[in-house]
Amino acid sequence: MNTLRSKLILALAAVIVFSASCRKTSSTTTNTTVVNPSIYDTVQTRFAVSALNNPTLGEIFVSPYLPGDSSSGVVMVLNQNGHVIKQLKTSGETLNFQKWVINGKVRYTFEVQDPSIPMYTGGTIPGYEVITDSNFNVIKKVSLYNNGSISTSTMKGVDGHDFILLDDNHYILESFYPKTVTNIPDSLAPVVSGVNVIAPVIQEVVNDVVVWQWDGTNYPEFYATSVEGNTFGDSVNYQDYMHLNAMFIDPRDNNLLLSFRNLDQVVKINRTTGNIIWRLGGKNSDFPINSDQFFLRQHNITLTDDNATFLLFDDGQTSIRPSSRILEFNLDESAKTILAFRSFDIPEPFCAYMGSVQKRGNTYFIGGGWANYVLEVNYLTGEKLMELKAPVDKFYRAYKY
């Protein structure tokens, strides 16, 4: 009897140990193990999660920030329900947290403000780009490069709007570069001695060598098509007349798609010559465009549907259309015609600045920019699958991978 009792006690103990082990394993699976607790912090109080209704699987990448608060920088990886898996606090305001998988290697990139760099215009946070591995180990910090007329003694900072990683030592960066120019047409009444402008500058860099560079001021036709930042008679302030806010490589021809907020225009340029291939939207669209297709202060131009569809976040504009949309265009780039067009009114407050969108099946995953939200929504039914709301923080972009 004692022997049987002893066996029963041992069996019960084994079940208890096994159950505890199962609970531990389940917990570890649900809450991804933090590799380095001194770096990672899975506690967040910056936003609230709501409208959970079977969101699509994936990891959410956000970098919420409070404008003007240099201590508020953070990049966060969340699960599809908005729970923090890991986050990294940074030394300044942080923008554009992205994930890349290149030759089987996972890389993260994000831009961190450098308070020592002067801001020549609003709507930008000059700093440096950080490339890390998936454990946030820093591989490289990237700043603007000296090349031709571009001098880091004038501006060393990259701009936080966009960055394209092609490999650890191959990337495309952009900067808001201050220049004084004299090639503005007389019809725009420029300052005779030269106008201070913010030039959109793009550099493609391989092994720390600039292999290609593009400077918007070399194309004076853009001056007349600006809708903001075009007070060319101002002898003091810098005119941000183009405001580059997105870059995307078209994999079909290897050329660059660019979004210029202050032109209300998307432009495709040749990645070898720098020449303009076409313009969509704005004052001189190469594609005939009707009033419903016209977009305002747009962000985040990309390609979706196996690169067949141009996708963008249409912010809108306070005095013209104070509402935000997601737009899709199918284009015949040779004939310069719009083959198909779709729009989706975002069921959230107006987002006057910033914003991003990804198309995933029947859903849009949206970063609500200045309107302080992240949203996943079924664009066929309008049903919200997941939503993050922040009381004060902004989400320049949000991505799901």
N, C-alpha and C positions, 0 to 999 in steps of 0.2 A: 504493500500500500504506500509506504514511504517512497519506494522507488518510483511508483506511478505518479505520486504527487510531485516528486522532484522533476520527472520528465515533463509533467504538465506546466510546472513553473518555468522550466527552461524554454518550452515551446512558446508560452505566453510572452516571455521576455524577448524571444526572437521576433515575434510578431510586432511587439512594441518598437523594437529597434528598426525593423523593416519599415513600419509605418512612418516613423520619424524620418528615416532615410528618404522615403517617397515624398514626404512633405517638403524636405529640404531640396530634393531634386526639382520638384514642381516649382518651388519658389525661385530657384536659380534659373529655370527656363523662362519664367514669366518676367523676372527682373534681371536683365542682362548683367552679368558679373562685371563690376568695375575693376579695371586692371590696376589703376593707380588712384586710390582715394584722395591723395593729396592734390591731384589734378582735377579729377572728375567730381561732380556734385550733382546728385540726382534730385535735389530738392528745388522746387520752383514755386514762386508765389507771384509771378509776373502776369499770369493770365488764367482765365477760367475756361473749362472745357464744357461744351453743351452740344445738344442735337446729335448725340451718338445713335446712329442707326445703321449698323453694319457697314462701316467705312471700308474702303478697299484696303488690302494688305499693303504694307510698305512702311518705310521709315520716313519721318517728316523732319526736314532740315529747316530751322528758323534761326534768326539772329535778332530777336527783339531788342529795341534800343529806345532810350528816351533822349530826344534831340536836345543838345546842349549839355548833357550830363556825361562827361568823359569817363566817369567811373561805372557806367552802366553796361559796358560791353560784355556780351556773352554769345556763344554759339551753342545751340541745343539740338540733340538728336532725340526725337520722340517716337514712340510706336504709333500705330494707326489710331489708337484711342486717345492720343495726346498725353500719354504718360512719359515722363522724362527717362530716357535710357542712360544718357550721359550728357554732360555739358562742360564747357570750358569757359571760364571767366577770362576776359582780356583786359588790356591796359587802357582801352579807349572804345569809343563807339565803333560798332562792328557791323558790316554790311555783307550781303551777298554770299551766304554760306552755301557751298555747293559740294557735291560728291561726284567723283570721276572714277571710272574703272578703265585703266589703260594697261594693256598687255597683262591682264590678270591682277594688276596691283590696284588697291583702293587708295584713293587720295582725296583729301579735303582741301578746299581753298576758301579763304575769306579775307576781307580787307579790314584793317584796323586803323583808326584815325591816329595821326601823328600831330599832337597839338603844336609842335614847333613849326609846322608848315602853315604859312598864311593862307587864308581863304579869300580868293579874289572875287568870288561870286557866291550867292546862295545856292542851295540845292545840291551841295556836294560836300563830301567829307574827305579831304586829301589825306593820304597816309601811305601805307605799304601793304602789299598783298602777301599773305602767308600760305605756304604749301606745306601740308602735314600728311603723315600716314593716318590710318584709321584709329590709332591710339593717341592722336594729337601730338605725336613727336614731330617737331619742326624739321622739315627738309630744307626749306629755303624761305627767305624773305625777299620780296621783289619790289624795287623802286623804279622810277623812270630812268632811262639810259641817256647818256650824252650821245647825240647823233645828229650830224648836220647842224641845222639851225636850232635844234633842241638842246638846251643846256640845263643841267641839273643845278647850276648856280642860280638860275632863275626859278625853277620849279623842280623839285626832286620827287614829288608825290605822285602816285598813281591815283586814279579816281575810283571810288567804290562802286560805280554803277555796274561794271561788268569786267570779266576776266575769263579767258579761254585757256584751259590747260590741255596741252597736246602730249606732253611728257614732262618728267621732272625738270628738264633743262630746255624745254620748248614750249612757249606760251605766247599768247597775244594779250597785250595790256592796253589800257587807254588812260588818257590824262586830260584834265582841263588845264590847258597851258596858256598863261598870260602873254599876249603879244601886242605890239603897236604896229598897225598896218596902214598902208597908204594906197591900197588897191580897191577901196570901196567906190562904187560908181558915183559920179557927181550928182546924179539924180536923187541920191539918198541923202544929200546935204551933209557929207561927213566933215569932221574937223580937219581943216587944211593941213595942220601939222602932223596928223596921224591919229587914228582912233584906237583906243585900248579895247581889245576884244579877248574873249576866251576861245582859244582855238581847240577844237577836238583833235587830239593827236593819238594815233594808233601805232603801236610798235609790235612787230613780230620778232621774237628773240629766240635764238638757238645758241646754247652754250655761252650765254652772256654777250652775244654779238647780235646787234640789230640787223636782221636780214631783209626787212621791209618796213617802211614807215609811210604813214599817210597823215597829212595835215590839211584840215578843212579850209584854211585860209588860202590854199593854193587854187581854190575853186571859187572865184569871186561871185559866180552866179548865185550862190547861196545867200548872199547878203540881202538881196531883194525879196527873197521868199520867206524870210523870218517873220514870225508872228509875235514874238516876244524878244526882249533883249536887243532891240534894234534902234536904240536912240543914238544914232551915229554922230549926232551933233554934240554929244556929251564929251567934254574934254577931260573928265576926271574918272568916272566910273567905268569898270570893265563890262563890256556888252557880251552877255552869254547868248549869242544869237542863234546857236544851233542846239546845244545841250544834248550831246550824245548820251543815251541811256541804255543801249543794248547792242550787242554784237552776236552774230550767229553764223557759223560756216555752213553754207549750203553744200551738203555732201554730193550733190549731183554734178556740180561744176567747180567746187572748191572755192567759190567766191564768197564775199562777206555781205551779209544782210545787216544793216545798221538802222537803228531807230533814233530819230532826232526829235525830241519833244518840242522844241521851240520852232520847228518847221511844220508840225502836224504831219510828218512825212516819214515813210520808210524808204531807204535808198539801198540799192544793191550796187556794190563797187567791185571792180576787178582786183583780185588779190595779188596780181603781178604788176599791173600798170597803175593801179589806183584810180583808173578812169570810171566814171559813172556809167553803169549799165542801164538802170532804169530808176524811176521814182514812182512811188505809190502814195497818193494822198497829197495834201498840202496845196499850195497855190499853182503848181505846175505839174500835176500828175501826168505821167506818160500813159496811164490807163484811164479812160473815161470813167468817171465815178459819180454816182448820184448822191443826193442829200442824205439818204439813209446809210450809205456806205462810207460817208466821210467821217473820219475819226479825229479826235482832239486830244492832244497832249499824251499820246499813247506810250506804252512801255512794253518791254519783253517780247520782241519779235522772235518767233521760232518757227520751225516746221514740224508738222505732225501728220498722222495718217500715212505712214511710210513715205514721208517727205513730199506728199502731194498737196498739202494744205498749209497755207500761211496762217499762223495763229498769233493774236496779240491781245493785250489788255488795253482797252479804250477807256482812258480815265474820264473823258469829258472835260468841260471847262465851265467855271463858275457862272459867267454871264451869258453863255451860249447854250449849253446843255449840262446842267449840274446833276448828272447821273452817269454811272459807269457800266460798261458792257464788255463782253467777250466777243471778239470778231474772228470769223474764219473766211479766208479768201482762197479760191482756186483760180489760178492765173494761167493764161497762155502768154508766156513771157516773150515769145517771138512776135505774136500778133498784137501784143499789148492790150489784151482784153481780159475782163473779169468773167470767168466761166461760171462760177457759182459763188454765192455769198450767204453767210449765216450769221445771225447775231443773237446774243443771249443777254438779257437785262439781269444784272447781278442783284439778288434780293437782299442787299445790304446798303448801308449809308453810302453816299457819294464819296468817292476816293479821288480827291483833286491831284494828289501827288503819289508817285511810286506805284507798285502793283506788279503782279506776275500771274501767269496761268500755265497749267499743263493740262493736256487732254489725255484721259485714261479711260478707254472704253466709252461708256456712256456718261462719264463724269468729268467735270472740271475741278481741278485742285487749284485754288485761288489764294494768292497772298494779297491781302486787302490794303497794304501800304498805309497811307495816312489815316485811313478809317479804322485802323486798329483791330483787324480780324484776319483769321485764316479760315477758309471755307472749302469743304468738299461737297459738291452738289450734283445731283443727277440732272443733266441739262435737258433731258427728254420730259421729265415729270416735274422738275423744280424742287424735288425733295432734298432737304439737307441731310447729308450723311454724317458730317462731323463739322464742328465749328469751335474755334478758339476766339475768345474775346479778351482784349487787354484794356484796362482802364486808362492807361497813359502811354504805354509802349507802342511804337510803330513797327510794322513788319515790312521792310523794303521789298523783300521777296520771301516766298515760302515754296519749298519743293518737296515732292514725295518721290522716293526711289524704291 
